Amino acid sequence: MHIMDISIVKIGNSKGIRLSKTLLEKYNIKDKVELILEKGYIILKPKAEPRKGWEKAFKKMHESGDDKPLMNDVFEDESFEEWK
């Protein structure tokens, strides 16, 4: 565990903390963090949004006809007898 002093800064009518570029890069912090309150501690956890933008990308793929299956649902040599 590393302990670091960070100053509270005025941001408009509120106050906040400023994280260094090094911390942002090291912990892969982009646009959001989760704030967790636990047993007297405040924990900031990077919030990953792995599917961000997928809906827009899928819509664009559909419009251009790029959303077709890459392979058949059933392989030609597949035998359903094996499943009995």
N, C-alpha and C positions, 0 to 999 in steps of 0.2 A: 504494500500500500504506500502510495506517495501522498504527502501532505503539502499543500501549497496555499499561500495566502493570496487571495484575490480581492481587490477593492470593489466596493459597491459604488456604482457610478449613476449619475442622474441621466435619465433618458426621458425627455419631455417632462410630464408631471409624475412619472414613475421612477423607479430605480431598478437597476439590473446589474448583471456581471458581464464582463468582457472576457472572452476566451481567446487566447493567442492562436495565431495561424498554426503553430506547431501542434497544439492540442487538437485543433479542428482536424488537421490532417492525420495525426496519429490515431485518433479514435473514429475517423471517417464520419465526422459530424457535418451534415449538409444543411438542410433547412429547418429540421425539427429535432427536438430531444424529448424523451419522456422524463417527467419529473416524478420521482418516487420518494414518498415520505415514509421513513422506516426507523423506528426506535431512536428518535432524536437526530437522525441524519437526513439530509437532502441528497438524493442520488440523481445525477443526470445521466441518462442512458441514450446513446444515439438511436434515433428512430429511423429505421430503414423502411423505405417504401419501394420494395422490389417490383411491384406491379404498376407503379405510377406511369401513366401515359399509355397503358396497354389498350384501354378502350378506344382511344383515338387512333392508335396504330392498327387495331383490328378493323375498325370502320374503314380506314384508308385501304387496307388489304382487301376487304370485301368489295369496295368500290372499283378497285383495279383488277379484281378477279384472281388475286394472289392467295385466296384462302381455301384452295382446293386441297384435298388429301394428297399426301406424297406417296402413299401406297394403298393398296386395296384393303378393305376391312377384313377380308378372308383370303388367306393364301391359297393358291390353286392346288397345292399338294396337301392341304390340310384335310384331315378326315375327322368328321364329327363322331364317327364310330368309337374313336379312342376315348371319348368323354362319357361313354355309357358305363 
